[in-house]
Amino acid sequence: MIKSMTGFGRYETVTDEYKISVEMKAVNHRYLDLSVKMPKKFNFFETGIRNLLKNYIQRGKVDVFISYEDYTENKLCLKYNSALAAEYMDYFTKMEKEFGIQNDIKVSTLAKCPEVLTMDEVTEDEDQMWKLLSETIEEAAKRFVETRITEGETLCNDLMKKLGNMLEILDFIEERSPRILQEYRGKLEDKVKELLSGVSIDEGRIATEVTIFADKICVDEETVRLRSHIENTRSELGVGGSVGRKLDFIAQEMNREANTILSKANDLEISDKAITLKTEIEKVREQIQNIE
């Protein structure tokens, strides 16, 4: 199947404790350009996130937005440093003896001493957090790919139609080319008869001139190669996958053949058709730019 490089996907995972939202959108780009914006607490997972997304995306400029909400009311815990408290009490006892003052330290006073009691954030279960995050990203990526596939089908149908139009133009050029030679020979003979009234025409010379003219305007090789490129494009579209870059190269070759046909054209009708052919090829190239 053919996938467009533009797409959008969004998914949320909601539990009693968290809400993780992932949103993805993409536009055309020659290579894969991932931009991930997320809370600092997820920075540790960035490499894993990028590796995960590469399983779903090969080309395009993709912006990924990750948001996180914590529904728990209490994520802190109280820690008691007994060793530091004992050290405080040792110094208080020394001060009592040294200065001859009463040691009136109570528990409430000791608890107020720096670092005896501290508030720490509860450590997250990284494995569980990554499981939730990765599952959310995967679901968003699947929806993202679905939109790319839907648009890719539209692109594929449009490209097939344009390729069909190009084949019809080639049919006309191939049918018209032999008639040009006949018309040229007739005009040449008429011109010679006009100039050499009453003198016999040298058929060998006429044939030579027609042969030279035919060689100049012959586009058989170009039309055969162009047909081959069109069929190759159709085949690649049928196979699907990440064929955008290959199709872009084929489109360049198509344009080269069309330019040669136009340069050799010595007939108004073929010139018009060659211009139309170049226009169709340019439309095809523009559409191919949207394919992954």
C-alpha positions in Angstrom: 0.0 0.0 0.0 1.1 3.6 -0.7 1.3 6.0 2.2 1.3 9.8 2.1 3.9 11.7 4.1 1.2 14.0 5.6 -0.8 12.5 8.5 -2.2 13.0 12.0 -2.7 10.7 14.9 -3.7 11.1 18.6 -4.2 8.8 21.5 -4.6 9.0 25.3 -4.0 6.6 28.1 -5.9 7.4 31.3 -5.5 5.5 34.6 -6.5 6.4 38.2 -3.0 8.0 38.6 -2.0 9.3 35.1 -3.1 10.7 31.9 -0.7 10.4 29.0 -1.5 12.1 25.6 0.4 11.6 22.4 -0.3 13.7 19.3 1.6 13.3 16.0 1.4 15.3 12.8 3.7 15.3 9.7 4.4 17.1 6.5 6.7 16.3 3.5 10.4 15.9 4.0 13.2 14.2 2.0 14.2 12.1 5.0 12.9 11.2 8.4 13.0 14.3 10.7 11.5 13.5 14.2 10.9 16.3 16.6 9.7 15.1 20.1 8.3 17.6 22.6 7.6 16.1 26.0 7.8 16.7 29.8 11.3 16.5 31.3 10.4 13.4 33.3 10.2 11.5 30.0 13.6 12.7 28.7 15.2 9.4 29.8 12.9 7.6 27.3 13.7 9.7 24.3 15.9 7.2 22.5 13.3 4.5 23.1 10.6 6.8 21.7 12.6 7.5 18.5 13.4 3.9 17.9 9.7 2.9 18.4 8.5 5.5 16.0 11.0 4.4 13.3 9.0 1.1 13.1 6.0 3.1 11.8 7.6 6.0 9.9 10.3 6.1 7.2 10.1 9.6 5.8 8.6 13.0 6.6 9.0 15.8 9.1 7.1 14.5 12.1 6.2 16.5 15.2 5.4 14.5 18.3 3.8 16.1 21.3 3.6 14.2 24.6 1.7 15.6 27.6 1.4 14.1 31.1 -1.0 14.7 33.9 -0.6 13.3 37.5 -3.9 12.6 39.3 -2.3 11.4 42.6 -2.7 13.9 45.4 0.4 12.8 47.3 3.6 11.8 45.5 5.8 12.8 48.4 7.1 10.7 51.3 8.7 11.8 54.7 12.2 10.5 55.4 13.9 10.5 58.8 17.7 10.7 59.0 18.4 9.0 62.3 22.2 9.2 62.0 22.0 13.0 61.5 19.6 13.3 64.5 22.0 11.3 66.7 24.9 13.6 65.6 22.8 16.6 66.5 22.1 15.1 70.0 25.8 14.5 70.5 26.6 18.1 69.8 23.8 19.3 72.1 25.2 17.2 74.9 28.7 18.6 74.4 27.3 22.1 74.4 25.5 21.4 77.7 28.7 20.3 79.3 30.9 23.0 77.8 28.7 25.9 78.6 26.9 24.6 81.7 23.5 25.1 80.4 20.4 22.9 80.5 19.8 20.6 77.5 16.1 21.3 76.9 15.9 19.7 73.4 12.6 18.0 72.7 11.5 15.8 69.8 9.7 18.7 68.1 12.9 20.8 68.4 15.1 18.1 67.0 12.7 17.5 64.1 13.1 21.1 63.0 16.9 20.8 62.6 18.0 20.8 58.9 17.8 17.5 57.1 16.6 15.5 60.0 13.1 15.2 58.4 12.9 15.6 54.6 10.2 15.4 52.0 11.2 13.3 48.9 9.2 12.5 45.8 8.1 8.9 45.5 10.3 7.1 42.9 8.4 6.2 39.8 8.4 2.7 38.5 10.3 3.3 35.3 9.3 0.0 33.7 5.6 0.6 34.3 5.9 4.2 33.1 7.6 3.1 29.9 5.0 0.4 29.4 2.2 3.0 29.6 4.1 5.6 27.5 5.1 3.1 24.8 1.6 1.7 24.4 0.2 5.2 24.1 2.8 6.1 21.5 2.2 2.9 19.5 -1.6 3.5 19.4 -1.1 7.1 18.3 1.4 5.9 15.6 -1.1 3.4 14.3 -3.8 6.1 13.9 -1.2 8.3 12.3 -0.3 5.6 9.8 -4.0 5.0 9.1 -4.5 8.6 8.0 -1.3 8.3 5.8 -2.7 5.1 4.2 -6.1 6.7 3.5 -4.5 9.7 1.8 -2.0 7.5 0.1 -4.8 5.6 -1.6 -6.2 8.9 -2.9 -2.7 9.8 -4.2 -2.3 6.4 -5.9 -5.6 6.6 -7.7 -4.8 10.1 -8.9 -1.3 9.1 -10.1 -2.8 6.1 -12.0 -5.2 8.4 -13.8 -2.4 10.8 -14.7 -0.2 7.9 -15.9 -3.1 6.7 -18.1 -3.4 10.2 -19.6 0.4 10.1 -20.4 0.0 6.8 -22.2 -2.8 8.2 -24.3 -0.6 11.1 -25.3 2.2 8.7 -26.3 -0.3 6.7 -28.4 -1.1 9.9 -30.3 2.6 10.8 -30.8 3.4 7.3 -32.0 0.4 7.4 -34.4 1.1 10.9 -35.7 4.9 10.5 -36.3 4.7 8.3 -39.5 2.1 10.6 -41.0 4.6 13.5 -40.5 7.0 11.8 -42.8 4.4 11.2 -45.4 3.3 14.8 -45.2 6.9 16.0 -45.4 7.6 13.8 -48.4 4.5 15.2 -50.2 5.5 18.8 -49.4 9.0 18.2 -50.6 7.9 16.6 -53.9 5.5 19.5 -54.5 8.2 22.0 -53.8 10.7 20.3 -56.1 8.1 20.0 -58.9 7.3 23.7 -58.5 11.0 24.7 -58.7 11.9 22.2 -61.4 8.9 22.3 -63.6 9.1 19.9 -66.5 12.2 18.2 -65.1 12.1 14.6 -63.8 12.4 14.2 -60.0 15.3 12.3 -58.5 13.5 9.8 -56.3 16.8 8.8 -54.7 17.5 12.4 -53.6 13.9 12.7 -52.2 14.3 9.5 -50.3 17.6 10.7 -48.8 16.1 14.0 -47.7 13.2 12.2 -46.1 15.5 9.7 -44.3 17.6 12.6 -42.9 14.4 14.4 -41.7 13.1 11.1 -40.2 16.3 10.7 -38.2 15.9 14.2 -36.9 12.3 13.8 -35.7 12.4 10.2 -34.7 11.2 9.8 -31.1 10.8 6.0 -31.0 13.5 5.5 -28.4 12.1 8.2 -26.2 8.5 6.9 -26.3 9.6 3.3 -25.6 11.7 4.5 -22.6 8.9 6.7 -21.4 6.4 3.8 -21.6 8.8 1.7 -19.6 9.0 4.4 -16.9 5.2 4.7 -16.8 4.8 0.9 -16.4 7.6 0.8 -13.8 5.8 3.6 -11.8 2.6 1.6 -12.0 4.3 -1.5 -10.8 5.9 0.3 -7.8 2.6 1.9 -6.9 1.1 -1.6 -6.9 3.8 -3.1 -4.7 3.6 -0.1 -2.3 5.8 0.5 0.7 8.3 3.4 1.0 8.7 4.0 -2.7 8.6 7.8 -2.8 12.2 8.5 -3.4 12.4 5.8 -6.1 9.4 7.2 -7.9 10.8 10.7 -7.7 13.9 9.5 -9.6 11.7 7.8 -12.2 9.7 11.0 -12.7 13.0 12.8 -13.4 13.8 10.3 -16.1 10.3 10.8 -17.5 10.8 14.5 -17.7 14.1 14.0 -19.5 12.4 11.9 -22.2 9.6 14.4 -22.6 12.1 17.2 -23.1 13.8 15.2 -25.9 10.5 14.5 -27.6 9.6 18.2 -27.4 13.0 19.3 -28.8 12.7 16.9 -31.7 9.1 17.8 -32.5 8.7 19.4 -35.9 5.0 19.3 -35.9 2.5 21.6 -34.2 0.2 18.8 -33.0 3.1 16.8 -31.5 4.6 19.9 -29.9 1.2 20.6 -28.2 1.0 17.0 -27.0 4.6 17.1 -25.8 3.9 20.2 -23.8 0.8 18.5 -22.3 2.9 15.5 -21.6 5.5 17.6 -19.7 2.6 19.2 -17.7 1.3 15.8 -16.7 4.8 14.6 -15.7 5.2 17.7 -13.5 1.8 17.0 -11.8 3.0 13.4 -11.2 6.2 14.7 -9.7 4.3 17.0 -7.4 2.1 14.1 -6.2 5.1 11.8 -5.7 6.6 14.4 -3.4 3.8 13.5 -1.0 4.5 9.8 -1.0 6.5 8.3 1.8 
